[in-house]
Each structure stands twice: as structure tokens, then as C-alpha cells.
Amino acid sequence: MNHIVAGALVEPTVVRGENVVIRPGAVVVGHCALGDRVTIGVGAVLDPGHGGRLRVEDDARIGTGATVAAPVTISRGAVLQAGAVVVRDVPPHAIVSGNPAQIVGYTTEARPAGDASSARRLPEPGQHETQVRGVTFHRLPKILDLRGNLSVGEFERSIPFDAKRYFLVFGVPNAEIRGEHAHRTCHQFLICAHGSCAVVADDGHRREEFLLDDPSLGLHLPPLTWGIQYKYSPDAVLLVFASEYYDAGEYIRDYPEFLQLTATGGSS
């Protein structure tokens, strides 16, 4: 059952899923496809333009006065904050704000969406379990010395696998995000060797955000974990150890495919 409040304008070309809520003053025109449980706020505008197609996936929320005036996809669970102006695709569960809209957070079950304190910070020494299946947060040994500080990890001990590859990510503009994929068999261990960045880990059921702002902090992402890195500081250098050599076919880049694989235990 859909709920379209008096005063909203919805053209006949708009396709609606189940339990869609469209509030007063909202304008939804052109070739728009709205998934299930989508909410469109007061005065929001969705218009893909002449010949364009706009898709809003399940459980997305469009805030008061937000504008989507481009043929883009608002992915499942995404949140457009009040007044946001969207000109590019919005990833699953992302929170966007501003003009043009930028990602400012990700929805999690642990804390309110957009809460600045949502990222887990600075655990005590050792390995720490998280809400996300198989993901562990690590405080590696850190030795402070007037001659220079040292942090150390040992593969198959403090780092829970043996690495075959490493790569560095740096020079990322603050507005950009990296990752947005999972691996079928590869384990990864992330350390922000300089500066800071935030990492979102998602097992298909739960998501949690972690702040890597010290070279003694590490995050283990096992296979079938959707990983996203964002909020890079200008000087950030992210070091990633991987358990496997590079194989393009080992990546899962489509979120619906990822959800299907996690639901079946990794079998396609």
C-alpha cells in the first residue's frame, strides 16, 4: 500500500513499489522507478530530465527539499539529507548532504545515521570482535621512543593471515570514496600508515564504521565483506595487505550480487 499525501505531484510515468510514502509538495516526474518502502520528503524533487531514467531502490529516504535532477540511481538504504542536490549515483546505505551532494556517512544499526561519533575508535591493545561477521579491529603493539616511534605486526599472529600482496592508497580527494566491493576468497588487513580515513564494513546484514587514525590500528576484512573507505584526510596513506595475488575475477563489485552471495553462504 502506498501513501501519497495531498499536494504531492506524481506523474503517471512513475513506477512505485510497495509502501512508498510521498509527502506534501514533493514532485516526482518523468521515468522514475521507486522501490519498496521508499520515503520522499516534503518539497523534494525527482526529475531525471527528458528521456532519462531515475531509479530509487528499496528503503531509500529522500529528505525535505532534496533534489535529484539527473538520470541516476539512489541505491538501497541510501539517505538524502534535507536540501541535498544529487548529480551522481548514490551507493547503498550512503548518507549524502550538500550541493552538490557528497557522502558524509553510512547508515549503521549501532548509532543514528550521520552521527559524527559513529565510527569506532581507538580500542585497547589486542584483537577486538565487531558487529560485522568475521571482521576484527586490532590495536597493534606501539613503542614510543624519543629516537622515533615503532608499530609492528606479525603475519599469522597479530595479522590473522599470511600476505601475498600489499598496496598503498594515497592522494585521494576528500570527497571521493574507495573500495565499494567485496572479495570471494581474499582476506585484507588495512592500516592507515599516515593521516586518517574511515572504513565501513558490511556483511550483508550488519554494517559498522571504523576510524583508522593511528598506524597502530588495523582492520581485518575477511572474504565476503563489503568494504568502503572514505573521509580521507589530505595526507592519508592507506596500507592494505592481501592474502591473495591480484585477480580481477575475484572481486564482487555489484552490491545485489554480494547480498545474494552472502545469503547463500558464498555459492552463486
N, C-alpha and C positions, 0 to 999 in steps of 0.2 A: 504494500500500500504506500502511495506517495502522498506527500503533503505540500501543496503549492499554495502559499498564502496569498490572499487578495492583494493586488498591487504589484505582483511579480509578472514579468513578461517572459513567456516561454513559447517559442515558435514551434509549429508542428514538425519541423525538421529535426527537433531534438529527441534523441532516443534516451529513455530513462529506465534504469534498473529498478529494483525493489527498495522500498523505504527511503526514497530520496526526499530531502527537505529543501525547499526553495523559499527563502524568506522575502518579506515585502521589499519592493524596489529593485530586486535582482532582475538582471536582463540576461537571458540565455538564448542566443540566436544562432542561425546557421547550422552547419552539420556538427553538432555536439553529441557525444555519446557519454552518458553518465552511468557509472556503475552502481552497484548496490550500496545503500547506506551513505550516500554522498550528501553532504550538507553545504548549501550555498547561502552565504550570509546576506544581510541587509545591504542593498545597493551594489552588490558585486556584479561584475560584467564579464560574461563569457562570449566571445565573438571571434571565431577563427578566421574571419575575413572571407571574401568572395572565393569560392572554390576550395577553401581549406577545410580541414577536419580537426576537431579538438576532442581529445579523449580524457575523461576523468575517471580513474579507476576506483575500485571498491574502497570505502571507508575514508576517502579523502575529504578534507574540510576546507572550504573557501571562505575566508574571513570577510568581515564587514568592509565594503568598499574596495575589495581586491579586484584587480583587472587582469584578465587573460585575453589578450587580443592578438593571438598568433596560433598557427596550427601546431600545437604542442601536445605532449602527454603529461598529465598530472598523475603520477603513479600512485599505487595503492597506499593508503595510510598517510599520504602527504598532508601537510598543513600549510595553507597560505595565510599569513597573518594579516591583520587589518591593513588595508591600503597597499598591500604588495602589488607590484606590477610585474607580471611574469612574461618573459620573452623567450624562454628556452625550457626544455623539458625539466621536470622536477622529479628526482629519483624517489624510490619507495621510502616512505616514512620520514622524508626530509621536512624540516620546518624552514620556510623561506620568508624573508621580510625585505622591505625597501623597494626603491625604484632606480634601476632595475633590481628585481628580487635576487637576493643571494641567500645561500644556505647559512642559517645561524644555529642550527641544532638538528637533532633527530629525536623522534618520539621514542620513549622507553617506558617500561612498566614501573621502573624504580622510582622516578621522580616526575613532577609535572613537566610537560613539554615546554622546552625553551628555558627551563631553569638554568641559570648560569652555573650553578653548582652541580649539574647533573653528571659531570664526568668524575669517575672515581679517581682519587688522588693518593699519592704517597703512602703505600702500605708499609707495614712493619717488615723487617727483614724476612726473607724466605719466599715460599710459593703460596699463593692465595687462590682459592677457588672463587668462581664468579657465578652469576646467574645464568650465563650462557654455556650450553653444553660443551664440555671439553676445553673451554678457554681458561687459562690460568694467568694471573698477574704476578710478576716477580719483582722483588727487591733484591738485586744482586749485591754482593759484597762491595763496599766502598771504603777505600782507605784514604784519609786526608793527611796530607804531608806538606810542609812549607816548601818543599822542592817541587811539588806538583802532585795532584790527586790521581787516584787509580781506581778503576772499577773493573771487575773480572768476572767472566763466566766460563764454565766448563761444559763442553758438549756431552750429552747423555747424562749429565749430573744436574747442574743448575739450569742448563738449557736442555729440555727434555727430548732431544733427538740429535743425530749426527748430521751436520750440514754438508751439502754438496755444492752450494752456491750461495753467494751473497750479492746484494745490490744496494745502491745508495740512491735516495730520492732527495733532491735539493733544488733550490731556486724556484719553488712553487709559489705562484701568486696567492695571496691570502684568500682571494675569493674562490679559488679553484679547489676541487676535491680530487683525490686519487683513490685507487682501489676499485670499488664497486664491482667486485667479483668474488668468487669462491674458487677453491681448488678441489679436484676429485680425490687426490691421494697425497698432495704435498702439505707438509707442515711448514709454518712460518713463525719466526721469532723476531719481534720488532723492538728496536731500541732507537730513541731519538738521541743521537750522539751529540747534537748541538741544537740549541733553541728548543722549540716545543711544537707539538701537534696533538690533535685528538684523534682517537681511533674508536670507531663504532664496530662492535662485533655482534653478529646476528646469526642464530642457529635455526631460523625459520619459525621459531615460537617465542623466543625472548631476545631482547636487544639490551646492550649495556654500552655506555661510553666511558672511555678511559683517557686520562691525560698523561701523556709522556712528556715530562718537562725536566727530566734529570737523566743523565747517561747510565745511572744505576737501575733504572726502571725498564723492565722488559715485559712484553705481552706475547703469549703463545697462542697462535690461531691454528687449531687442528684442521684437517680436511673437512669439507662441507660446512665451513663457516664463512658467511658473507662478511667481508671486511671493507671498511671505508675509512680513509684518512682525510682529515680536513683541519681547518683552523691552524694552518701552518704559520709559524712566526717567520718574519723575513729571513732570518738566519738559520732556519731549521735544516738539519741534515738527518734524514731517517735511514737507519741501517737495518736491513732485513736479511736474516739468514733463512735459507730454504733447504728442505730435506731432499729435494729432487732437482735434477738438471732442468733447464727450461724446456717446456713442451707446450706449444700453443693449444694443442688439443686437450690439455689437462685443465684448462681454465673453464669456469662456468660464468658467463657474462650476462646471462638472461635471468632476471630475478624470478619470474614464474617457473622457469625450468629448475632453478635452485630450490624453490619451495616444493616442487614435485619430487625432486630427488631426496630432500630431507624427509618428506612424508613416507617414502618407500625405502628409507634406510640406505640410499645411495644407488639403488638399482633403477635403471631407466625403463 
